[in-house]
């Protein structure tokens, strides 16, 4: 099956695109987008891959589901388009950045600038029906995003994985910790941010690790 996605990722993920589950997933997504309001816009479904090619990935941040309210999701986990109110989890991410690296809290929640520097902002499930969180889970997306993480683990090294919350930690459980840096913390949502996310220091730790391996740090 031919999928419109950034070329280096297309080569890596082509075996998945040829599997029966992906054909079923594609049929499901087409029906959903044709009959219901779904997010992100169809052109942005693979945005996390399109903006951050396979060979440029330095940091991986794993989310669960796209935002499900109008105008929020644009294909990067935790990120919202310019002009959209910053969601609570991202607000806490910005608070930790301010505490960790003295970075002023931005006015925009658009994390595209991170992705362009090599931060793969990957939701486990790449689409969602409006106002129905989790509505596109267990349809095949998780298998595809597992394959993407596995490919990075097998073919790349010295990547920083930020696994926030139990879901992300489970999804990243097979990452080789001898070849990469795996950072874990509670989820940045208001329910758990002050149980260890605020104070985790992941952004400075990531940059220190990248510099130790002769890679340019992320300008968070």
C-alpha beads as a LAMMPS data file, in Angstrom:
LAMMPS data file: protein, C-alpha beads

220 atoms
219 bonds

1 atom types
1 bond types

-500.0 500.0 xlo xhi
-500.0 500.0 ylo yhi
-500.0 500.0 zlo zhi

Masses

1 110.0

Atoms # bond

1 1 1 0.000 0.000 0.000
2 1 1 1.254 3.479 -0.879
3 1 1 1.120 5.929 2.040
4 1 1 1.874 9.650 1.831
5 1 1 4.522 10.024 4.507
6 1 1 8.065 11.405 4.736
7 1 1 10.346 9.217 2.600
8 1 1 12.774 7.917 5.248
9 1 1 9.842 6.833 7.428
10 1 1 8.090 5.319 4.417
11 1 1 11.078 3.070 3.835
12 1 1 11.219 2.051 7.490
13 1 1 7.474 1.446 7.860
14 1 1 6.668 -0.015 4.430
15 1 1 6.505 -3.591 5.825
16 1 1 3.729 -2.386 8.156
17 1 1 1.852 -0.665 5.330
18 1 1 1.746 -4.002 3.484
19 1 1 0.204 -5.924 6.390
20 1 1 -3.533 -6.787 6.581
21 1 1 -4.053 -4.816 9.810
22 1 1 -2.969 -1.581 8.138
23 1 1 -5.393 -2.096 5.267
24 1 1 -8.208 -2.572 7.797
25 1 1 -7.038 0.503 9.712
26 1 1 -6.974 2.603 6.532
27 1 1 -10.512 1.534 5.620
28 1 1 -11.731 2.390 9.129
29 1 1 -10.090 5.834 9.102
30 1 1 -11.500 6.685 5.687
31 1 1 -15.020 5.793 6.844
32 1 1 -14.621 7.785 10.059
33 1 1 -13.315 10.908 8.331
34 1 1 -16.025 10.691 5.651
35 1 1 -18.910 10.385 8.124
36 1 1 -17.778 12.126 11.335
37 1 1 -15.696 15.015 12.584
38 1 1 -12.235 13.628 13.344
39 1 1 -8.867 15.061 14.344
40 1 1 -6.249 15.965 13.370
41 1 1 -7.031 17.170 9.827
42 1 1 -6.287 14.336 7.401
43 1 1 -3.225 16.138 6.022
44 1 1 -1.692 16.150 9.523
45 1 1 -2.215 12.497 10.506
46 1 1 1.460 11.650 9.833
47 1 1 2.802 15.091 10.736
48 1 1 5.013 13.774 13.574
49 1 1 6.893 11.687 10.996
50 1 1 6.800 14.281 8.218
51 1 1 8.430 17.028 10.298
52 1 1 10.995 14.756 11.976
53 1 1 12.657 12.319 9.534
54 1 1 13.883 8.946 10.805
55 1 1 17.601 9.752 10.638
56 1 1 17.184 13.083 12.438
57 1 1 15.375 11.806 15.544
58 1 1 17.231 12.796 18.725
59 1 1 14.412 12.744 21.292
60 1 1 11.151 10.783 21.404
61 1 1 8.170 11.959 23.462
62 1 1 5.216 9.567 23.495
63 1 1 1.618 10.686 23.913
64 1 1 -1.508 8.563 23.972
65 1 1 -4.262 10.179 21.907
66 1 1 -4.694 13.380 19.860
67 1 1 -6.612 16.246 21.450
68 1 1 -10.305 15.780 20.687
69 1 1 -11.668 19.339 20.772
70 1 1 -12.071 21.538 17.691
71 1 1 -8.900 23.182 16.401
72 1 1 -6.488 21.584 18.881
73 1 1 -4.795 18.542 17.318
74 1 1 -2.357 19.071 14.468
75 1 1 -0.411 15.829 14.465
76 1 1 2.185 16.380 17.204
77 1 1 1.597 15.011 20.697
78 1 1 1.030 17.612 23.447
79 1 1 1.133 20.369 20.788
80 1 1 -1.600 22.702 19.565
81 1 1 -1.716 25.092 16.636
82 1 1 -0.820 28.759 17.048
83 1 1 -3.629 30.773 18.581
84 1 1 -5.160 27.799 20.430
85 1 1 -5.316 27.934 24.216
86 1 1 -2.460 25.963 25.795
87 1 1 -3.855 22.703 27.279
88 1 1 -3.171 21.881 30.957
89 1 1 -0.605 19.121 30.293
90 1 1 1.423 21.357 27.993
91 1 1 1.149 24.159 30.539
92 1 1 2.847 21.864 33.052
93 1 1 5.498 20.896 30.503
94 1 1 6.251 24.593 30.064
95 1 1 6.354 25.071 33.854
96 1 1 8.954 22.317 34.142
97 1 1 10.971 23.822 31.294
98 1 1 10.940 27.139 33.127
99 1 1 12.022 25.485 36.377
100 1 1 14.637 23.260 34.716
101 1 1 16.224 25.575 32.161
102 1 1 14.850 29.033 33.071
103 1 1 13.012 29.200 29.754
104 1 1 10.156 31.736 29.770
105 1 1 6.739 30.189 29.181
106 1 1 5.858 30.717 25.484
107 1 1 2.627 32.316 24.340
108 1 1 2.053 29.538 21.784
109 1 1 1.498 25.820 22.339
110 1 1 2.843 24.944 18.892
111 1 1 5.780 22.530 19.347
112 1 1 6.673 22.388 15.662
113 1 1 10.000 24.072 16.484
114 1 1 10.886 21.036 18.644
115 1 1 9.953 18.577 15.901
116 1 1 12.094 20.423 13.357
117 1 1 15.100 19.958 15.674
118 1 1 14.653 16.185 15.937
119 1 1 12.024 15.698 18.642
120 1 1 9.568 12.986 17.530
121 1 1 6.271 13.999 19.151
122 1 1 4.436 10.711 18.640
123 1 1 0.953 9.814 19.808
124 1 1 0.353 6.077 20.117
125 1 1 -2.980 6.572 18.330
126 1 1 -2.811 9.056 15.467
127 1 1 -6.488 9.970 15.080
128 1 1 -9.606 10.496 17.203
129 1 1 -13.302 11.286 16.744
130 1 1 -14.336 14.729 17.976
131 1 1 -15.163 14.834 21.694
132 1 1 -14.627 11.080 22.072
133 1 1 -11.174 10.454 23.600
134 1 1 -9.854 6.994 22.862
135 1 1 -12.383 6.406 20.078
136 1 1 -9.742 5.244 17.570
137 1 1 -7.728 3.110 19.959
138 1 1 -7.219 -0.606 19.250
139 1 1 -7.846 -0.191 15.523
140 1 1 -4.219 -0.688 14.442
141 1 1 -2.497 2.608 15.137
142 1 1 -0.727 1.209 18.202
143 1 1 0.810 -1.565 16.117
144 1 1 2.172 0.965 13.632
145 1 1 3.607 3.277 16.283
146 1 1 5.114 0.290 18.122
147 1 1 6.857 -0.593 14.846
148 1 1 8.200 2.954 14.544
149 1 1 9.667 2.814 18.058
150 1 1 11.079 -0.664 17.411
151 1 1 12.757 0.543 14.221
152 1 1 14.405 3.430 16.053
153 1 1 15.546 1.017 18.766
154 1 1 17.033 -1.394 16.218
155 1 1 18.583 1.011 13.726
156 1 1 19.491 4.112 15.756
157 1 1 21.239 4.781 19.059
158 1 1 21.882 7.655 21.472
159 1 1 18.246 8.746 21.378
160 1 1 16.575 10.220 24.459
161 1 1 13.159 8.725 25.222
162 1 1 10.911 10.740 27.536
163 1 1 8.246 8.404 28.875
164 1 1 5.681 10.313 30.900
165 1 1 3.029 8.264 32.657
166 1 1 2.305 4.536 32.810
167 1 1 0.988 4.303 29.249
168 1 1 4.107 5.774 27.636
169 1 1 6.364 3.744 29.915
170 1 1 4.667 0.529 28.861
171 1 1 4.953 1.469 25.195
172 1 1 8.676 2.093 25.621
173 1 1 9.450 -0.916 27.780
174 1 1 11.599 -2.679 25.158
175 1 1 13.938 0.219 24.393
176 1 1 17.605 -0.723 24.823
177 1 1 18.735 1.324 27.804
178 1 1 22.391 0.530 27.133
179 1 1 22.307 2.353 23.786
180 1 1 19.844 5.129 24.617
181 1 1 18.739 7.344 27.493
182 1 1 15.293 6.465 28.866
183 1 1 13.786 9.078 31.185
184 1 1 10.584 8.282 33.063
185 1 1 8.260 10.486 35.118
186 1 1 4.568 10.795 35.970
187 1 1 2.332 12.268 33.273
188 1 1 2.282 16.090 33.095
189 1 1 -1.517 16.223 33.433
190 1 1 -2.875 18.246 36.377
191 1 1 -3.756 14.960 38.110
192 1 1 -0.155 13.785 38.366
193 1 1 2.246 16.593 37.411
194 1 1 3.072 17.419 41.024
195 1 1 3.743 13.768 41.873
196 1 1 7.136 13.876 40.166
197 1 1 6.840 15.416 36.714
198 1 1 7.531 18.904 38.029
199 1 1 11.126 18.580 39.162
200 1 1 12.083 15.687 36.842
201 1 1 14.713 17.742 34.995
202 1 1 14.234 15.784 31.774
203 1 1 15.022 18.662 29.437
204 1 1 18.430 19.447 30.904
205 1 1 19.216 15.721 31.222
206 1 1 18.336 15.195 27.559
207 1 1 20.591 17.993 26.392
208 1 1 23.449 16.835 28.600
209 1 1 23.180 13.323 27.122
210 1 1 23.054 14.612 23.539
211 1 1 26.122 16.782 24.086
212 1 1 27.991 13.861 25.690
213 1 1 27.397 11.950 22.442
214 1 1 28.497 14.858 20.242
215 1 1 24.968 15.797 19.168
216 1 1 23.615 19.328 19.208
217 1 1 21.240 20.002 22.110
218 1 1 17.592 20.885 21.607
219 1 1 16.699 24.567 21.825
220 1 1 13.630 23.989 23.985

Bonds

1 1 1 2
2 1 2 3
3 1 3 4
4 1 4 5
5 1 5 6
6 1 6 7
7 1 7 8
8 1 8 9
9 1 9 10
10 1 10 11
11 1 11 12
12 1 12 13
13 1 13 14
14 1 14 15
15 1 15 16
16 1 16 17
17 1 17 18
18 1 18 19
19 1 19 20
20 1 20 21
21 1 21 22
22 1 22 23
23 1 23 24
24 1 24 25
25 1 25 26
26 1 26 27
27 1 27 28
28 1 28 29
29 1 29 30
30 1 30 31
31 1 31 32
32 1 32 33
33 1 33 34
34 1 34 35
35 1 35 36
36 1 36 37
37 1 37 38
38 1 38 39
39 1 39 40
40 1 40 41
41 1 41 42
42 1 42 43
43 1 43 44
44 1 44 45
45 1 45 46
46 1 46 47
47 1 47 48
48 1 48 49
49 1 49 50
50 1 50 51
51 1 51 52
52 1 52 53
53 1 53 54
54 1 54 55
55 1 55 56
56 1 56 57
57 1 57 58
58 1 58 59
59 1 59 60
60 1 60 61
61 1 61 62
62 1 62 63
63 1 63 64
64 1 64 65
65 1 65 66
66 1 66 67
67 1 67 68
68 1 68 69
69 1 69 70
70 1 70 71
71 1 71 72
72 1 72 73
73 1 73 74
74 1 74 75
75 1 75 76
76 1 76 77
77 1 77 78
78 1 78 79
79 1 79 80
80 1 80 81
81 1 81 82
82 1 82 83
83 1 83 84
84 1 84 85
85 1 85 86
86 1 86 87
87 1 87 88
88 1 88 89
89 1 89 90
90 1 90 91
91 1 91 92
92 1 92 93
93 1 93 94
94 1 94 95
95 1 95 96
96 1 96 97
97 1 97 98
98 1 98 99
99 1 99 100
100 1 100 101
101 1 101 102
102 1 102 103
103 1 103 104
104 1 104 105
105 1 105 106
106 1 106 107
107 1 107 108
108 1 108 109
109 1 109 110
110 1 110 111
111 1 111 112
112 1 112 113
113 1 113 114
114 1 114 115
115 1 115 116
116 1 116 117
117 1 117 118
118 1 118 119
119 1 119 120
120 1 120 121
121 1 121 122
122 1 122 123
123 1 123 124
124 1 124 125
125 1 125 126
126 1 126 127
127 1 127 128
128 1 128 129
129 1 129 130
130 1 130 131
131 1 131 132
132 1 132 133
133 1 133 134
134 1 134 135
135 1 135 136
136 1 136 137
137 1 137 138
138 1 138 139
139 1 139 140
140 1 140 141
141 1 141 142
142 1 142 143
143 1 143 144
144 1 144 145
145 1 145 146
146 1 146 147
147 1 147 148
148 1 148 149
149 1 149 150
150 1 150 151
151 1 151 152
152 1 152 153
153 1 153 154
154 1 154 155
155 1 155 156
156 1 156 157
157 1 157 158
158 1 158 159
159 1 159 160
160 1 160 161
161 1 161 162
162 1 162 163
163 1 163 164
164 1 164 165
165 1 165 166
166 1 166 167
167 1 167 168
168 1 168 169
169 1 169 170
170 1 170 171
171 1 171 172
172 1 172 173
173 1 173 174
174 1 174 175
175 1 175 176
176 1 176 177
177 1 177 178
178 1 178 179
179 1 179 180
180 1 180 181
181 1 181 182
182 1 182 183
183 1 183 184
184 1 184 185
185 1 185 186
186 1 186 187
187 1 187 188
188 1 188 189
189 1 189 190
190 1 190 191
191 1 191 192
192 1 192 193
193 1 193 194
194 1 194 195
195 1 195 196
196 1 196 197
197 1 197 198
198 1 198 199
199 1 199 200
200 1 200 201
201 1 201 202
202 1 202 203
203 1 203 204
204 1 204 205
205 1 205 206
206 1 206 207
207 1 207 208
208 1 208 209
209 1 209 210
210 1 210 211
211 1 211 212
212 1 212 213
213 1 213 214
214 1 214 215
215 1 215 216
216 1 216 217
217 1 217 218
218 1 218 219
219 1 219 220
